Amino acid sequence: MTATPLPRPTDRRVRVWFGEHVIAEYTAEPAKAIRYQAAMTRRFYSLRVTIEPAIPAVNQDAADS
């Protein structure tokens, strides 16, 4: 079994959605993530494709609760 590297703060997560279900997910540096998003948008033109930070920003006050 190999360990999956943790995403870096600059990485982006791309997801392809079929309704409320994620059918594909990819995490990479911003340039590669943008290329993947463009390719998935062309391939699955009727599905929603999102891109967001791989590590969500957490409000320090909320993290302390």
All heavy atoms as a GROMACS GRO file, in nm:
protein
  519
    1MET      N    1   0.085  -0.117   0.000
    1MET     CA    2   0.000   0.000   0.000
    1MET      C    3   0.090   0.124   0.000
    1MET      O    4   0.188   0.130   0.072
    1MET     CB    5  -0.089  -0.002   0.124
    1MET     CG    6  -0.180   0.116   0.131
    1MET     SD    7  -0.315   0.102   0.249
    1MET     CE    8  -0.232   0.097   0.404
    2THR      N    9   0.056   0.223  -0.082
    2THR     CA   10   0.133   0.346  -0.089
    2THR      C   11   0.055   0.459  -0.023
    2THR      O   12  -0.068   0.462  -0.028
    2THR     CB   13   0.165   0.385  -0.234
    2THR    OG1   14   0.042   0.402  -0.304
    2THR    CG2   15   0.248   0.278  -0.302
    3ALA      N   16   0.126   0.550   0.035
    3ALA     CA   17   0.063   0.665   0.100
    3ALA      C   18   0.030   0.771  -0.004
    3ALA      O   19   0.107   0.795  -0.096
    3ALA     CB   20   0.157   0.724   0.204
    4THR      N   21  -0.086   0.831   0.010
    4THR     CA   22  -0.127   0.940  -0.078
    4THR      C   23  -0.071   1.070  -0.020
    4THR      O   24  -0.093   1.100   0.097
    4THR     CB   25  -0.280   0.949  -0.085
    4THR    OG1   26  -0.330   0.823  -0.127
    4THR    CG2   27  -0.324   1.057  -0.180
    5PRO      N   28   0.003   1.147  -0.102
    5PRO     CA   29   0.058   1.272  -0.050
    5PRO      C   30  -0.054   1.372  -0.017
    5PRO      O   31  -0.156   1.377  -0.085
    5PRO     CB   32   0.146   1.324  -0.164
    5PRO     CG   33   0.095   1.256  -0.286
    5PRO     CD   34   0.036   1.125  -0.241
    6LEU      N   35  -0.032   1.447   0.088
    6LEU     CA   36  -0.130   1.549   0.126
    6LEU      C   37  -0.124   1.665   0.027
    6LEU      O   38  -0.017   1.700  -0.022
    6LEU     CB   39  -0.100   1.601   0.267
    6LEU     CG   40  -0.116   1.499   0.379
    6LEU    CD1   41  -0.070   1.560   0.511
    6LEU    CD2   42  -0.260   1.454   0.389
    7PRO      N   43  -0.239   1.726  -0.002
    7PRO     CA   44  -0.238   1.841  -0.093
    7PRO      C   45  -0.167   1.960  -0.032
    7PRO      O   46  -0.170   1.981   0.089
    7PRO     CB   47  -0.386   1.871  -0.116
    7PRO     CG   48  -0.460   1.800  -0.009
    7PRO     CD   49  -0.372   1.691   0.043
    8ARG      N   50  -0.102   2.036  -0.118
    8ARG     CA   51  -0.035   2.160  -0.074
    8ARG      C   52  -0.138   2.272  -0.066
    8ARG      O   53  -0.244   2.264  -0.128
    8ARG     CB   54   0.075   2.195  -0.173
    8ARG     CG   55   0.188   2.092  -0.174
    8ARG     CD   56   0.286   2.127  -0.281
    8ARG     NE   57   0.215   2.126  -0.408
    8ARG     CZ   58   0.253   2.058  -0.516
    8ARG    NH1   59   0.364   1.990  -0.514
    8ARG    NH2   60   0.184   2.060  -0.626
    9PRO      N   61  -0.109   2.378   0.006
    9PRO     CA   62  -0.205   2.489   0.018
    9PRO      C   63  -0.242   2.553  -0.116
    9PRO      O   64  -0.350   2.609  -0.128
    9PRO     CB   65  -0.133   2.589   0.108
    9PRO     CG   66  -0.033   2.508   0.183
    9PRO     CD   67   0.007   2.396   0.092
   10THR      N   68  -0.155   2.544  -0.216
   10THR     CA   69  -0.185   2.605  -0.346
   10THR      C   70  -0.260   2.511  -0.439
   10THR      O   71  -0.308   2.554  -0.544
   10THR     CB   72  -0.055   2.649  -0.415
   10THR    OG1   73   0.029   2.535  -0.430
   10THR    CG2   74   0.015   2.757  -0.336
   11ASP      N   75  -0.271   2.383  -0.406
   11ASP     CA   76  -0.337   2.286  -0.494
   11ASP      C   77  -0.486   2.315  -0.510
   11ASP      O   78  -0.548   2.378  -0.424
   11ASP     CB   79  -0.319   2.144  -0.442
   11ASP     CG   80  -0.180   2.090  -0.466
   11ASP    OD1   81  -0.102   2.155  -0.538
   11ASP    OD2   82  -0.150   1.982  -0.412
   12ARG      N   83  -0.540   2.268  -0.621
   12ARG     CA   84  -0.683   2.283  -0.650
   12ARG      C   85  -0.745   2.146  -0.669
   12ARG      O   86  -0.681   2.053  -0.718
   12ARG     CB   87  -0.705   2.365  -0.779
   12ARG     CG   88  -0.651   2.507  -0.771
   12ARG     CD   89  -0.735   2.589  -0.675
   12ARG     NE   90  -0.688   2.726  -0.665
   12ARG     CZ   91  -0.615   2.771  -0.564
   12ARG    NH1   92  -0.578   2.692  -0.468
   12ARG    NH2   93  -0.579   2.897  -0.560
   13ARG      N   94  -0.871   2.132  -0.629
   13ARG     CA   95  -0.947   2.008  -0.645
   13ARG      C   96  -1.053   2.030  -0.752
   13ARG      O   97  -1.133   2.124  -0.743
   13ARG     CB   98  -1.012   1.967  -0.514
   13ARG     CG   99  -1.098   1.842  -0.526
   13ARG     CD  100  -1.154   1.794  -0.394
   13ARG     NE  101  -1.043   1.747  -0.312
   13ARG     CZ  102  -1.014   1.792  -0.191
   13ARG    NH1  103  -1.086   1.887  -0.136
   13ARG    NH2  104  -0.912   1.744  -0.124
   14VAL      N  105  -1.052   1.943  -0.852
   14VAL     CA  106  -1.151   1.948  -0.959
   14VAL      C  107  -1.245   1.830  -0.939
   14VAL      O  108  -1.201   1.716  -0.916
   14VAL     CB  109  -1.084   1.938  -1.099
   14VAL    CG1  110  -1.189   1.942  -1.209
   14VAL    CG2  111  -0.982   2.049  -1.117
   15ARG      N  112  -1.374   1.856  -0.948
   15ARG     CA  113  -1.474   1.750  -0.933
   15ARG      C  114  -1.573   1.756  -1.048
   15ARG      O  115  -1.613   1.864  -1.090
   15ARG     CB  116  -1.550   1.765  -0.802
   15ARG     CG  117  -1.466   1.739  -0.680
   15ARG     CD  118  -1.548   1.755  -0.556
   15ARG     NE  119  -1.468   1.728  -0.438
   15ARG     CZ  120  -1.498   1.768  -0.317
   15ARG    NH1  121  -1.606   1.841  -0.296
   15ARG    NH2  122  -1.421   1.738  -0.215
   16VAL      N  123  -1.612   1.638  -1.095
   16VAL     CA  124  -1.716   1.625  -1.196
   16VAL      C  125  -1.837   1.566  -1.125
   16VAL      O  126  -1.827   1.462  -1.059
   16VAL     CB  127  -1.672   1.533  -1.312
   16VAL    CG1  128  -1.783   1.521  -1.416
   16VAL    CG2  129  -1.543   1.584  -1.376
   17TRP      N  130  -1.949   1.634  -1.138
   17TRP     CA  131  -2.071   1.597  -1.064
   17TRP      C  132  -2.177   1.539  -1.157
   17TRP      O  133  -2.204   1.593  -1.264
   17TRP     CB  134  -2.129   1.719  -0.996
   17TRP     CG  135  -2.039   1.782  -0.895
   17TRP    CD1  136  -1.937   1.870  -0.918
   17TRP    CD2  137  -2.042   1.760  -0.754
   17TRP    NE1  138  -1.876   1.904  -0.800
   17TRP    CE2  139  -1.938   1.838  -0.698
   17TRP    CE3  140  -2.121   1.682  -0.670
   17TRP    CZ2  141  -1.914   1.841  -0.562
   17TRP    CZ3  142  -2.096   1.685  -0.535
   17TRP    CH2  143  -1.993   1.764  -0.482
   18PHE      N  144  -2.240   1.432  -1.114
   18PHE     CA  145  -2.359   1.378  -1.178
   18PHE      C  146  -2.469   1.393  -1.075
   18PHE      O  147  -2.482   1.312  -0.983
   18PHE     CB  148  -2.339   1.230  -1.217
   18PHE     CG  149  -2.456   1.171  -1.290
   18PHE    CD1  150  -2.477   1.202  -1.423
   18PHE    CD2  151  -2.543   1.086  -1.226
   18PHE    CE1  152  -2.584   1.148  -1.491
   18PHE    CE2  153  -2.650   1.032  -1.293
   18PHE     CZ  154  -2.671   1.063  -1.426
   19GLY      N  155  -2.544   1.501  -1.087
   19GLY     CA  156  -2.641   1.535  -0.983
   19GLY      C  157  -2.567   1.571  -0.857
   19GLY      O  158  -2.481   1.660  -0.856
   20GLU      N  159  -2.594   1.498  -0.748
   20GLU     CA  160  -2.526   1.524  -0.621
   20GLU      C  161  -2.408   1.430  -0.597
   20GLU      O  162  -2.347   1.432  -0.491
   20GLU     CB  163  -2.625   1.515  -0.505
   20GLU     CG  164  -2.685   1.377  -0.489
   20GLU     CD  165  -2.790   1.371  -0.380
   20GLU    OE1  166  -2.878   1.458  -0.376
   20GLU    OE2  167  -2.782   1.277  -0.300
   21HIS      N  168  -2.375   1.348  -0.696
   21HIS     CA  169  -2.268   1.249  -0.681
   21HIS      C  170  -2.142   1.290  -0.758
   21HIS      O  171  -2.149   1.328  -0.875
   21HIS     CB  172  -2.315   1.112  -0.732
   21HIS     CG  173  -2.440   1.066  -0.666
   21HIS    ND1  174  -2.442   1.015  -0.538
   21HIS    CD2  175  -2.568   1.066  -0.708
   21HIS    CE1  176  -2.566   0.985  -0.505
   21HIS    NE2  177  -2.644   1.015  -0.607
   22VAL      N  178  -2.029   1.281  -0.691
   22VAL     CA  179  -1.900   1.309  -0.756
   22VAL      C  180  -1.860   1.183  -0.832
   22VAL      O  181  -1.851   1.074  -0.774
   22VAL     CB  182  -1.792   1.345  -0.652
   22VAL    CG1  183  -1.656   1.360  -0.719
   22VAL    CG2  184  -1.829   1.471  -0.578
   23ILE      N  185  -1.839   1.196  -0.964
   23ILE     CA  186  -1.800   1.079  -1.043
   23ILE      C  187  -1.653   1.083  -1.080
   23ILE      O  188  -1.599   0.982  -1.126
   23ILE     CB  189  -1.888   1.062  -1.168
   23ILE    CG1  190  -1.876   1.184  -1.260
   23ILE    CG2  191  -2.033   1.038  -1.130
   23ILE    CD1  192  -1.936   1.162  -1.397
   24ALA      N  193  -1.587   1.197  -1.062
   24ALA     CA  194  -1.444   1.208  -1.087
   24ALA      C  195  -1.390   1.319  -0.998
   24ALA      O  196  -1.455   1.421  -0.977
   24ALA     CB  197  -1.416   1.239  -1.233
   25GLU      N  198  -1.268   1.296  -0.947
   25GLU     CA  199  -1.204   1.396  -0.862
   25GLU      C  200  -1.055   1.394  -0.890
   25GLU      O  201  -0.995   1.287  -0.906
   25GLU     CB  202  -1.231   1.364  -0.715
   25GLU     CG  203  -1.179   1.467  -0.619
   25GLU     CD  204  -1.226   1.444  -0.477
   25GLU    OE1  205  -1.326   1.373  -0.456
   25GLU    OE2  206  -1.163   1.497  -0.387
   26TYR      N  207  -0.996   1.514  -0.898
   26TYR     CA  208  -0.854   1.528  -0.931
   26TYR      C  209  -0.798   1.644  -0.853
   26TYR      O  210  -0.857   1.752  -0.850
   26TYR     CB  211  -0.841   1.552  -1.082
   26TYR     CG  212  -0.701   1.574  -1.133
   26TYR    CD1  213  -0.610   1.470  -1.140
   26TYR    CD2  214  -0.662   1.699  -1.177
   26TYR    CE1  215  -0.483   1.490  -1.190
   26TYR    CE2  216  -0.534   1.720  -1.228
   26TYR     CZ  217  -0.445   1.614  -1.233
   26TYR     OH  218  -0.318   1.634  -1.282
   27THR      N  219  -0.684   1.624  -0.788
   27THR     CA  220  -0.617   1.729  -0.713
   27THR      C  221  -0.478   1.749  -0.769
   27THR      O  222  -0.404   1.652  -0.784
   27THR     CB  223  -0.610   1.693  -0.563
   27THR    OG1  224  -0.742   1.671  -0.516
   27THR    CG2  225  -0.544   1.804  -0.484
   28ALA      N  226  -0.444   1.875  -0.800
   28ALA     CA  227  -0.312   1.904  -0.858
   28ALA      C  228  -0.281   2.052  -0.841
   28ALA      O  229  -0.364   2.130  -0.793
   28ALA     CB  230  -0.310   1.868  -1.005
   29GLU      N  231  -0.160   2.088  -0.886
   29GLU     CA  232  -0.121   2.229  -0.884
   29GLU      C  233  -0.216   2.306  -0.976
   29GLU      O  234  -0.280   2.247  -1.064
   29GLU     CB  235   0.023   2.245  -0.930
   29GLU     CG  236   0.045   2.198  -1.072
   29GLU     CD  237   0.192   2.198  -1.110
   29GLU    OE1  238   0.274   2.146  -1.034
   29GLU    OE2  239   0.221   2.250  -1.218
   30PRO      N  240  -0.230   2.438  -0.958
   30PRO     CA  241  -0.331   2.515  -1.030
   30PRO      C  242  -0.329   2.499  -1.183
   30PRO      O  243  -0.435   2.481  -1.244
   30PRO     CB  244  -0.301   2.659  -0.989
   30PRO     CG  245  -0.242   2.646  -0.854
   30PRO     CD  246  -0.161   2.520  -0.858
   31ALA      N  247  -0.214   2.502  -1.246
   31ALA     CA  248  -0.210   2.493  -1.393
   31ALA      C  249  -0.263   2.359  -1.443
   31ALA      O  250  -0.342   2.354  -1.539
   31ALA     CB  251  -0.068   2.515  -1.444
   32LYS      N  252  -0.223   2.251  -1.379
   32LYS     CA  253  -0.272   2.118  -1.419
   32LYS      C  254  -0.421   2.102  -1.388
   32LYS      O  255  -0.494   2.041  -1.465
   32LYS     CB  256  -0.192   2.009  -1.349
   32LYS     CG  257  -0.051   1.996  -1.400
   32LYS     CD  258   0.021   1.883  -1.328
   32LYS     CE  259   0.164   1.871  -1.377
   32LYS     NZ  260   0.236   1.762  -1.307
   33ALA      N  261  -0.465   2.158  -1.277
   33ALA     CA  262  -0.606   2.149  -1.240
   33ALA      C  263  -0.693   2.224  -1.341
   33ALA      O  264  -0.800   2.176  -1.380
   33ALA     CB  265  -0.628   2.203  -1.100
   34ILE      N  266  -0.647   2.339  -1.387
   34ILE     CA  267  -0.723   2.416  -1.487
   34ILE      C  268  -0.732   2.340  -1.618
   34ILE      O  269  -0.838   2.335  -1.682
   34ILE     CB  270  -0.661   2.556  -1.506
   34ILE    CG1  271  -0.686   2.639  -1.380
   34ILE    CG2  272  -0.716   2.626  -1.629
   34ILE    CD1  273  -0.609   2.769  -1.375
   35ARG      N  274  -0.622   2.277  -1.660
   35ARG     CA  275  -0.625   2.196  -1.783
   35ARG      C  276  -0.720   2.077  -1.768
   35ARG      O  277  -0.796   2.046  -1.860
   35ARG     CB  278  -0.485   2.146  -1.819
   35ARG     CG  279  -0.396   2.253  -1.877
   35ARG     CD  280  -0.275   2.196  -1.949
   35ARG     NE  281  -0.198   2.102  -1.872
   35ARG     CZ  282  -0.092   2.132  -1.795
   35ARG    NH1  283  -0.052   2.257  -1.786
   35ARG    NH2  284  -0.028   2.038  -1.730
   36TYR      N  285  -0.718   2.012  -1.652
   36TYR     CA  286  -0.808   1.899  -1.627
   36TYR      C  287  -0.953   1.946  -1.627
   36TYR      O  288  -1.039   1.881  -1.686
   36TYR     CB  289  -0.772   1.834  -1.493
   36TYR     CG  290  -0.852   1.710  -1.464
   36TYR    CD1  291  -0.818   1.588  -1.518
   36TYR    CD2  292  -0.964   1.714  -1.379
   36TYR    CE1  293  -0.890   1.474  -1.491
   36TYR    CE2  294  -1.037   1.601  -1.351
   36TYR     CZ  295  -1.000   1.481  -1.407
   36TYR     OH  296  -1.073   1.368  -1.380
   37GLN      N  297  -0.980   2.059  -1.564
   37GLN     CA  298  -1.115   2.113  -1.563
   37GLN      C  299  -1.164   2.140  -1.705
   37GLN      O  300  -1.277   2.106  -1.740
   37GLN     CB  301  -1.122   2.240  -1.480
   37GLN     CG  302  -1.261   2.302  -1.478
   37GLN     CD  303  -1.264   2.441  -1.422
   37GLN    OE1  304  -1.166   2.514  -1.432
   37GLN    NE2  305  -1.375   2.479  -1.364
   38ALA      N  306  -1.079   2.198  -1.788
   38ALA     CA  307  -1.117   2.227  -1.927
   38ALA      C  308  -1.146   2.097  -2.003
   38ALA      O  309  -1.244   2.088  -2.077
   38ALA     CB  310  -1.007   2.307  -1.996
   39ALA      N  311  -1.062   1.997  -1.983
   39ALA     CA  312  -1.082   1.869  -2.051
   39ALA      C  313  -1.211   1.802  -2.006
   39ALA      O  314  -1.286   1.748  -2.088
   39ALA     CB  315  -0.962   1.778  -2.026
   40MET      N  316  -1.237   1.803  -1.876
   40MET     CA  317  -1.359   1.739  -1.825
   40MET      C  318  -1.484   1.816  -1.867
   40MET      O  319  -1.588   1.756  -1.894
   40MET     CB  320  -1.354   1.726  -1.673
   40MET     CG  321  -1.249   1.629  -1.622
   40MET     SD  322  -1.274   1.458  -1.678
   40MET     CE  323  -1.156   1.446  -1.809
   41THR      N  324  -1.473   1.948  -1.877
   41THR     CA  325  -1.587   2.028  -1.923
   41THR      C  326  -1.620   1.994  -2.068
   41THR      O  327  -1.738   1.983  -2.104
   41THR     CB  328  -1.556   2.178  -1.907
   41THR    OG1  329  -1.533   2.205  -1.767
   41THR    CG2  330  -1.671   2.265  -1.955
   42ARG      N  331  -1.516   1.976  -2.150
   42ARG     CA  332  -1.541   1.936  -2.290
   42ARG      C  333  -1.596   1.794  -2.297
   42ARG      O  334  -1.688   1.766  -2.373
   42ARG     CB  335  -1.411   1.944  -2.371
   42ARG     CG  336  -1.367   2.083  -2.404
   42ARG     CD  337  -1.252   2.085  -2.505
   42ARG     NE  338  -1.138   2.006  -2.463
   42ARG     CZ  339  -1.036   2.050  -2.391
   42ARG    NH1  340  -1.036   2.176  -2.349
   42ARG    NH2  341  -0.935   1.971  -2.359
   43ARG      N  342  -1.542   1.704  -2.218
   43ARG     CA  343  -1.583   1.563  -2.222
   43ARG      C  344  -1.723   1.544  -2.167
   43ARG      O  345  -1.802   1.468  -2.219
   43ARG     CB  346  -1.482   1.479  -2.142
   43ARG     CG  347  -1.516   1.334  -2.127
   43ARG     CD  348  -1.503   1.263  -2.262
   43ARG     NE  349  -1.523   1.121  -2.247
   43ARG     CZ  350  -1.639   1.060  -2.266
   43ARG    NH1  351  -1.745   1.129  -2.300
   43ARG    NH2  352  -1.649   0.930  -2.251
   44PHE      N  353  -1.754   1.609  -2.057
   44PHE     CA  354  -1.884   1.594  -1.990
   44PHE      C  355  -1.957   1.728  -1.993
   44PHE      O  356  -1.987   1.787  -1.890
   44PHE     CB  357  -1.864   1.548  -1.846
   44PHE     CG  358  -1.794   1.416  -1.833
   44PHE    CD1  359  -1.662   1.410  -1.793
   44PHE    CD2  360  -1.860   1.298  -1.862
   44PHE    CE1  361  -1.597   1.288  -1.780
   44PHE    CE2  362  -1.797   1.176  -1.851
   44PHE     CZ  363  -1.665   1.170  -1.810
   45TYR      N  364  -1.987   1.777  -2.113
   45TYR     CA  365  -2.040   1.912  -2.129
   45TYR      C  366  -2.176   1.932  -2.061
   45TYR      O  367  -2.214   2.044  -2.032
   45TYR     CB  368  -2.048   1.950  -2.277
   45TYR     CG  369  -2.137   1.861  -2.359
   45TYR    CD1  370  -2.271   1.887  -2.375
   45TYR    CD2  371  -2.084   1.749  -2.422
   45TYR    CE1  372  -2.351   1.804  -2.450
   45TYR    CE2  373  -2.164   1.665  -2.497
   45TYR     CZ  374  -2.298   1.693  -2.511
   45TYR     OH  375  -2.377   1.610  -2.584
   46SER      N  376  -2.250   1.827  -2.031
   46SER     CA  377  -2.380   1.845  -1.966
   46SER      C  378  -2.372   1.831  -1.814
   46SER      O  379  -2.473   1.850  -1.746
   46SER     CB  380  -2.481   1.745  -2.021
   46SER     OG  381  -2.440   1.612  -1.989
   47LEU      N  382  -2.253   1.800  -1.761
   47LEU     CA  383  -2.238   1.785  -1.617
   47LEU      C  384  -2.167   1.905  -1.557
   47LEU      O  385  -2.096   1.978  -1.625
   47LEU     CB  386  -2.157   1.658  -1.585
   47LEU     CG  387  -2.215   1.526  -1.636
   47LEU    CD1  388  -2.126   1.410  -1.593
   47LEU    CD2  389  -2.357   1.506  -1.587
   48ARG      N  390  -2.187   1.924  -1.428
   48ARG     CA  391  -2.123   2.034  -1.356
   48ARG      C  392  -1.980   1.993  -1.322
   48ARG      O  393  -1.954   1.885  -1.270
   48ARG     CB  394  -2.202   2.064  -1.228
   48ARG     CG  395  -2.147   2.178  -1.148
   48ARG     CD  396  -2.242   2.218  -1.036
   48ARG     NE  397  -2.286   2.107  -0.956
   48ARG     CZ  398  -2.262   2.094  -0.826
   48ARG    NH1  399  -2.197   2.189  -0.761
   48ARG    NH2  400  -2.304   1.989  -0.760
   49VAL      N  401  -1.885   2.081  -1.351
   49VAL     CA  402  -1.744   2.060  -1.319
   49VAL      C  403  -1.701   2.177  -1.232
   49VAL      O  404  -1.713   2.292  -1.273
   49VAL     CB  405  -1.657   2.051  -1.447
   49VAL    CG1  406  -1.511   2.030  -1.411
   49VAL    CG2  407  -1.706   1.940  -1.539
   50THR      N  408  -1.652   2.146  -1.112
   50THR     CA  409  -1.612   2.252  -1.019
   50THR      C  410  -1.462   2.247  -0.992
   50THR      O  411  -1.399   2.142  -1.004
   50THR     CB  412  -1.687   2.239  -0.884
   50THR    OG1  413  -1.656   2.113  -0.825
   50THR    CG2  414  -1.837   2.253  -0.904
   51ILE      N  415  -1.407   2.362  -0.956
   51ILE     CA  416  -1.267   2.371  -0.914
   51ILE      C  417  -1.265   2.458  -0.789
   51ILE      O  418  -1.329   2.562  -0.784
   51ILE     CB  419  -1.177   2.426  -1.027
   51ILE    CG1  420  -1.030   2.418  -0.987
   51ILE    CG2  421  -1.218   2.566  -1.067
   51ILE    CD1  422  -0.934   2.443  -1.102
   52GLU      N  423  -1.193   2.411  -0.688
   52GLU     CA  424  -1.187   2.481  -0.560
   52GLU      C  425  -1.054   2.451  -0.493
   52GLU      O  426  -0.983   2.359  -0.535
   52GLU     CB  427  -1.303   2.437  -0.472
   52GLU     CG  428  -1.304   2.288  -0.448
   52GLU     CD  429  -1.436   2.237  -0.394
   52GLU    OE1  430  -1.540   2.297  -0.417
   52GLU    OE2  431  -1.432   2.133  -0.328
   53PRO      N  432  -1.018   2.526  -0.390
   53PRO     CA  433  -0.894   2.495  -0.319
   53PRO      C  434  -0.899   2.353  -0.262
   53PRO      O  435  -1.003   2.308  -0.214
   53PRO     CB  436  -0.890   2.598  -0.206
   53PRO     CG  437  -0.978   2.710  -0.253
   53PRO     CD  438  -1.084   2.644  -0.338
   54ALA      N  439  -0.788   2.283  -0.269
   54ALA     CA  440  -0.783   2.146  -0.218
   54ALA      C  441  -0.791   2.144  -0.066
   54ALA      O  442  -0.845   2.051  -0.007
   54ALA     CB  443  -0.655   2.077  -0.265
   55ILE      N  444  -0.737   2.248  -0.003
   55ILE     CA  445  -0.744   2.259   0.142
   55ILE      C  446  -0.834   2.378   0.172
   55ILE      O  447  -0.798   2.492   0.149
   55ILE     CB  448  -0.604   2.282   0.203
   55ILE    CG1  449  -0.512   2.166   0.168
   55ILE    CG2  450  -0.615   2.300   0.355
   55ILE    CD1  451  -0.370   2.186   0.210
   56PRO      N  452  -0.956   2.351   0.221
   56PRO     CA  453  -1.047   2.462   0.246
   56PRO      C  454  -0.996   2.554   0.356
   56PRO      O  455  -0.933   2.509   0.452
   56PRO     CB  456  -1.177   2.394   0.291
   56PRO     CG  457  -1.138   2.256   0.328
   56PRO     CD  458  -1.011   2.224   0.258
   57ALA      N  459  -1.020   2.682   0.336
   57ALA     CA  460  -0.981   2.781   0.437
   57ALA      C  461  -1.072   2.764   0.558
   57ALA      O  462  -1.193   2.753   0.544
   57ALA     CB  463  -0.994   2.921   0.380
   58VAL      N  464  -1.013   2.761   0.675
   58VAL     CA  465  -1.090   2.745   0.799
   58VAL      C  466  -1.071   2.870   0.883
   58VAL      O  467  -0.959   2.913   0.908
   58VAL     CB  468  -1.041   2.620   0.878
   58VAL    CG1  469  -1.115   2.610   1.010
   58VAL    CG2  470  -1.059   2.496   0.796
   59ASN      N  471  -1.182   2.924   0.924
   59ASN     CA  472  -1.180   3.038   1.014
   59ASN      C  473  -1.121   2.992   1.147
   59ASN      O  474  -1.168   2.893   1.204
   59ASN     CB  475  -1.321   3.092   1.030
   59ASN     CG  476  -1.326   3.216   1.117
   59ASN    OD1  477  -1.240   3.238   1.202
   59ASN    ND2  478  -1.429   3.297   1.096
   60GLN      N  479  -1.020   3.058   1.198
   60GLN     CA  480  -0.954   3.016   1.323
   60GLN      C  481  -1.054   3.010   1.439
   60GLN      O  482  -1.046   2.922   1.522
   60GLN     CB  483  -0.838   3.110   1.357
   60GLN     CG  484  -0.754   3.059   1.472
   60GLN     CD  485  -0.689   2.924   1.445
   60GLN    OE1  486  -0.649   2.895   1.333
   60GLN    NE2  487  -0.680   2.841   1.546
   61ASP      N  488  -1.151   3.103   1.444
   61ASP     CA  489  -1.250   3.100   1.552
   61ASP      C  490  -1.334   2.974   1.544
   61ASP      O  491  -1.367   2.913   1.645
   61ASP     CB  492  -1.339   3.224   1.546
   61ASP     CG  493  -1.261   3.352   1.575
   61ASP    OD1  494  -1.161   3.343   1.649
   61ASP    OD2  495  -1.301   3.458   1.526
   62ALA      N  496  -1.372   2.933   1.422
   62ALA     CA  497  -1.451   2.812   1.405
   62ALA      C  498  -1.368   2.688   1.439
   62ALA      O  499  -1.421   2.591   1.494
   62ALA     CB  500  -1.502   2.803   1.261
   63ALA      N  501  -1.239   2.690   1.409
   63ALA     CA  502  -1.154   2.575   1.439
   63ALA      C  503  -1.136   2.557   1.589
   63ALA      O  504  -1.119   2.445   1.636
   63ALA     CB  505  -1.018   2.594   1.372
   64ASP      N  506  -1.142   2.665   1.665
   64ASP     CA  507  -1.125   2.657   1.810
   64ASP      C  508  -1.251   2.608   1.881
   64ASP      O  509  -1.244   2.570   1.997
   64ASP     CB  510  -1.085   2.794   1.868
   64ASP     CG  511  -0.946   2.835   1.823
   64ASP    OD1  512  -0.867   2.745   1.788
   64ASP    OD2  513  -0.918   2.955   1.825
   65SER      N  514  -1.364   2.608   1.815
   65SER     CA  515  -1.490   2.569   1.879
   65SER      C  516  -1.498   2.421   1.900
   65SER      O  517  -1.455   2.342   1.828
   65SER     CB  518  -1.611   2.610   1.796
   65SER     OG  519  -1.603   2.742   1.759
   0.00000   0.00000   0.00000
